[in-house]
Amino acid sequence: MKPLTPVTPGTRVVLGVAFFVLFVAVWSAATFSGWVNPIFLADPLKMLRSGWTLLTEMGFARDIGMTVWRVLGGFAIAALLAVPLGVLMGAYKPIEAFFEPFVSFARYLPASAFIPLLILWAGIGEAQKLAVIFIGSFFSLVLMISVTVSNTRRDLVEAAYTLGVSDRGLIRRVLIPGAAPEIAEQLRMVLGWAWTYVIVAELIGASSGIGHMITDSQALLATDQIIFGIIVIGVIGLVSDLGFKWMNRAFFPWAALGK
């Protein structure tokens, strides 16, 4: 094992699964042995039984669907606005000088701090939850895309101008294609952040969603249900992350050649 030396795909899968097996083994040992009070940490079997009850008898599948819809909706709105603005900021320095100070300021503001205002402005409906995800995703995404576009190789830009490309053509044929693989990776990362924001949004003033179920379970000291909800979030997030990676490899196969 040497620094930065890649491993085969099969080895990567084995090592990844091995960690989950070890994690469950430690969890099982701590709970089944009685070392941890079940009030504070339910064992894996009880968690699975409670999860099945949630799905089959308590309508938890609908809560999962609502949370997924909120994440995808808020993230899609943020991406649709952040990508073009980030490209323009990276391509045109006056636009960057105009927007960058405010965007840099806004990205340090925690999205959860806006919840009281958003409830006042939009109520406790879906608009408020989508707005929390949008605020948490948009500003960071804009800056990341702007930096990526502005770091386009200068030799490519100069070669394009030498060949007679227009300013608009430079953006369309050089800057965007060159930055696209990294922008796709940034979208994948920010989608993961969106999951943290939706749970925060659902903890306050929600009548559905995974966060709402976790809040109700906390009042009942039902750690088995809380853990199941957390695991569901992790599984959905992992699936979406793997899906994003697969799409990125399919659309930008050249980006992985140097890794």
N, C-alpha and C positions, 0 to 999 in steps of 0.2 A: 504494500500500500504506500504510494508516493503522492505528494501534494499535486493537485490538479490533474492527476491521472484518471481518465474516465473509466467507468465500469461498464460491463456489458448490460444490455437491457434485462436479461434474465437475472443477473446478479442484483440489479437494482430492485426488481420486483421481490426477490427473495428477502433482501435486507429490509425493504419496506414492510412486508408482511411480518417479518420476524419481530419488528418493534411492536406492532399491534398485539401480537401473541404475547410478548413479554409484558406489555402494559396490562392486558386482561388477566394474565397470571398473577401479577402483583396485586391487582385489584381484588381478585378472587381470594387470594391468600389473606389479605387484610380484612375482608368482610366475613368470609366463611369461618375463619378462625375465632371470630368474636373480638379481635383486637380493636376494631373500630365499631362504635355504637351504630346500629342500623338506622337510628334517627338521623344521624349525620351523613351516612353513606350507605346506600342500599347495595346489596350484592347483585352481580350481573343477572342471575336468574330472575330475581324479583323485578329487576328493571325491565327485562324482556316481557315478563308476564303483564306488568303494568302497561308497557307500550302496546301490547296486543289489545288490551282492554281499551286503551285510549283510541286505537284505530278502529276497532270493531263496534264499540258501544258508545263512545263519547264524541264522535265526529271529529277526531283529531286530523283526519285526512283533509277536511275542509280548512282547518287552521293552517296546515302545511301549504295548501294551494294558495291561500290568501297571502301568506308570507312570501312565497315564491313570486307571486304576481307583483307584490309591492317592490321587491328587490329588483326584478327585471324592469318594471315600469320606471322607477326612479333612476336606475342606472342607465336605461335607454335614453331618457330625456337628457341626463347629464352628458352622455357620450355624444348625442346628436348635436348638442350645442358646443361642447368642449373641443371636439376634434377640429371643426373648421376654424374656431377662434384660436386654438393653439397653433394650427398651421399658419394662419395669417400673422400671429405674433412672432413666430419663428422666421417667417419669410420677410416681413417688413418691420424694420427697427422702429419707425415712428409709432406703429400700432403697438408694438411691444412696450415702448416708453409710455404710452397712454394707459394701457391696461395693467402692466406688470406690477406697479406699486400696490394697487388695490387688490389684485388677485393674490399677491404675496401676503398682504395683510389678512385677507379673508380666509386663507387656507389654514391659518393658525387658530381660527375661532372654532371651538368644539361644536359640532352639529347639535349635540344634546342641549347646549345652552340656548338654542333657538326654540326649543319645544314650547315653553310658556308663551312666547310671542306667536308662534305658529298656531297654537290652540286658540289664542285670542283672535287671530286673523282668519284662520280657515276652519276653526272648530276641531272636532276630534275624528273627522272623517278621513277618507283616503287621501285627500289633498295634503293634509298635514303630514302624513307618513311619507308620502312621495317627496314632499319638500325637504324633510329631514335627510333622506337618502341623497337627494339632489345636492343639498348644501355640503354634505360630507364627501361627495365624490367629485363635484364639478371643478372646484378651484384647484385642487391638487392635480387633477387630470390635465387641466389647461396648461399649467406650468410644465408638467412633464413632457407633454407633446411639443410645447414651444421650444424647450431645450433640445429635444431630439431633432426637430426640423432645423434649428439654427446650427446644429453640429454636423450638418451634411458636408461631406468632403468637398473642399474648395476646388480640387482639380476637376471633379465632375461638373461643378457649376461653370468653371472657366471653359471646359471643353464644350459644354452645351451652348454657351454664348458664342464661342468660336464658330460653331456650326450654324449660328444664326437663329437660335431659339428666342422667342419673345419672353417677356417677364411672366406672362400667364402660362406660356408653355413650359417655362422652367419649373414652375410650381407643379404643374400637372404631370410632367414627364420625368422630372428629376427629384424634386424635393419630396413629394408624396410617395413615389415608389421606393425611394431610398430609406425613408423613415417608417414605412408601413410595417415592417416586421417588429420593430421596437415599439411602435404605437400599439400594435396588437398585444404585445406582452404587457404593456402598461394598462390596457383595458382589462386584461386578465387579473392583474394585481388589484386594481381599483374595484373590480367586481367582488373580490374577497372583502374589501373594506366595507362595501355596501351591506354585507350581511351583518356586520357589527352595528351599523346604524339602524337597520330595520328592527332589530331586537330592542334597542333603546327606545325607538319610536313606539313599539308595541307595549312597552312596560307601563306607559302612561296613556290613559284614555282610550284603550282599545277593547273591543268586545270579541275579537277573533285574532288568530295568528299564534305562532309558536311562542312569542314573547308573552302574550296574554295567558296562554296555558301555564307557562313557567311561573308567572306571578300568582295565579290561582293556586298552583301546587305549593308555592312557598308558604302561603297562608295555612295550608293543611299539613305542613312539614312532610310533604310527599317527595322525598329526595329521589325515589325511584322514577317518578314522572319527570322531575326536573332533569335528571341525568338523561332520560330517554329523549327529551326535547333537545338537549344540548347535542347528543349524538346524532339526532336527525339533521340538525343544522350542519354538523361536520360532514355527514355523508353527502348531503345535497351540495355543499360547498366543494367537496372533493370531486364529485361527479362533474360539476360545472367547470372546475379547474382543469380536469383531464379533458373535457370536451373542448375547452378553449385551446389547450395545448395541441390537441389533434387537429383542430381547424387551422391553427397557426402553421403547423408542419405541412398541412395540405396546401395552403395558400402561398406560403413562403418557404419552400423546401430549401432554397439556397441559404437561408439565414442560419440553419443548423450545421452547415458544412464546417464552419470554423470553430465549433464548440466540441 
